[in-house]
Amino acid sequence: MAAQYKTIVRDGLWENNGVLAMLLGLCPTMAMTTSATNGLGMGLATAVVMAASNLLVSVFRSRITQEVRIPVYILIVAAMVTLVDLCMNAWMHELYKVLGLFIPLIVSNCLPLARLESFASKEPPMQSLMDGIFMGIGFTLALTAIGAVREITGTGTLFADASLLLGPAFHFMEMRFLPADSGILMMILPPGGFLVAGLMVVGKRMLDVRAGKAIQMGGAHSAA
Amino acid sequence: MKQHRMLVHGVILGVFCLGFGLMLAVTDRVTAEDISARSLEDRLNSLSQVIPESIHDNNLVTDAIAMKNEQGNEITVYRATKEGKVTGVAYEIFGSGYAGKIKLMLGVDAQGKVLGVRVLAHKETPGLGDKIEVKKGDWILRFTGLSLGNPLPDKWKVKKDGGQFDQFAGATITPRGVVGAIRTGLEFFAANKAQLIDFNAQKAPMKEGH
C-alpha cells in the first residue's frame, strides 16, 4: 500500500510530471508563467480542482458508463472550477483579483481531464485524491520554476507581488536581481515561455538519462 | 436493447447534470451576498483614488447618475457632493490600446480639472504598455490638475503626434490610447457640465456588479 502511494507521489512530482514529462496543460503554462507568483497561483488553483475532480470521478466511477464519461468528466471539472471561482471571489477576494481572470482557463486544461481518464476512472478514491494532489503539486512546481526563470531574465525580479497572493507575511520572498527595465523583454512574451518550457523538458530528460532511466515519449497515451 | 442503453446513458448524464447544477446553485446563493459586497468595495476603492476624500461628504457609489457618453453607451457617473454642491464627478472612460480596450476611471472637479486617472483594466503588453498602471510607474499621475485648456486641445497628444505627453520606450499606441481617452473624457464633461454638476439630477437606479 505504502509503495503504491510512493509511486503516485514520484509520478506526480517528477516521473510523469504533467508539464515536463507528459507535456499537458501547456496553454495555461505559457499564459501564466510570466512571473513565479502567477505560476504558483495558477498551479495551486489547478491542484485544488484536480484533487476535487479526481476524488469525485473515482467515487462515481462505477456509475459513469464508458459512453458518457467524457461529458461527465467535463461537467465535473467545470463544476469544480466554478465552485472555486465563486468561493474565491467571495472569501479570498485579494487573491481572486490576481488569479480571477485565469481560473476559468482551468476548464480548458487537458491535464485534469487526462488524470480523470487515465487514473481516477480506474483507481479507488483515496489513491485518486492523492494522484490529483500530487499531479497538481507537480504542475505547480513546473509552473513556478518556468515562471521564476522567465521573471528573473525578463523583469529582473523573483516572486514579485507574492505578498498579494499569499499574504503580507510572504513579503520576504519578493526579490530583485536586475535593475528595473533591464530585463530581456522577450522572456515574458510568448516566445520566452516556449523557450524556457522547452529547455526545462530537455533538462529533465538529461537528468533522467544520466540516472539511466528509459525515456518515455511525451503525450497523454504514455500516462500510466 | 440498444434503445434501452441509450436511455440509461441519458439518465446518467441527466442525473449528474442535475446534481452538479444543484450544487452550483447552492454555492451561488451562499456566495452572492459576499461577492456583491466585495465588488462594491472594489468600486469604492477605485473611486477613492480619483476623488480625494476631502472634497465630498457623501457615498460615491450610491450617489450616481446614469448618462450616455459620446459613443451612445450608458455610463454611470459617480458624484462627489459636499454641503449641497457637486464638487466632482468620476466616470469610466475607454481608450483603444495595442491589445484591445483600456478601461480607466477619470475623476474631474466641478471646474473641469482632472482630479486623477487610474487604469481599471487593460490587456497591454507586460513590461511595455503596462506602465500606465499606477503600481508600475507614475506616468498616469501627470494628468492630475490638467484640463481641456491646459494644455491646449491640439497638445492633448503624445509627443510623437506633436502633443506634449511622453510615450514609453517601445510603446506609443498604449499612451496614445490613454491620452485620447482622457481628452474625450474631458470633452464629455465640457459638453454635459450643466447636467453633471446639477445637484438635483436624477439618480441612477443601483445596478448590481459591473
Chai-1 contact restraints between the chains, C-beta under 6 A:
chainA,res_idxA,chainB,res_idxB,connection_type,confidence,min_distance_angstrom,max_distance_angstrom,comment,restraint_id
A,T34,B,P126,contact,1.0,0.0,6.0,A-B,restraint_1
A,T65,B,H9,contact,1.0,0.0,6.0,A-B,restraint_2
A,E67,B,H9,contact,1.0,0.0,6.0,A-B,restraint_3
A,V68,B,H9,contact,1.0,0.0,6.0,A-B,restraint_4
A,V68,B,I12,contact,1.0,0.0,6.0,A-B,restraint_5
A,V68,B,L13,contact,1.0,0.0,6.0,A-B,restraint_6
A,V72,B,F16,contact,1.0,0.0,6.0,A-B,restraint_7
A,L75,B,F16,contact,1.0,0.0,6.0,A-B,restraint_8
A,L75,B,F20,contact,1.0,0.0,6.0,A-B,restraint_9
A,A79,B,F20,contact,1.0,0.0,6.0,A-B,restraint_10
A,A79,B,L24,contact,1.0,0.0,6.0,A-B,restraint_11
A,T82,B,L24,contact,1.0,0.0,6.0,A-B,restraint_12
A,L83,B,T27,contact,1.0,0.0,6.0,A-B,restraint_13
A,L86,B,T27,contact,1.0,0.0,6.0,A-B,restraint_14
A,L86,B,T31,contact,1.0,0.0,6.0,A-B,restraint_15
A,N89,B,I35,contact,1.0,0.0,6.0,A-B,restraint_16
A,A90,B,T31,contact,1.0,0.0,6.0,A-B,restraint_17
A,A90,B,D34,contact,1.0,0.0,6.0,A-B,restraint_18
A,A90,B,I35,contact,1.0,0.0,6.0,A-B,restraint_19
A,H93,B,R38,contact,1.0,0.0,6.0,A-B,restraint_20
A,L185,B,G127,contact,1.0,0.0,6.0,A-B,restraint_21
A,I188,B,P126,contact,1.0,0.0,6.0,A-B,restraint_22
A,I188,B,G127,contact,1.0,0.0,6.0,A-B,restraint_23
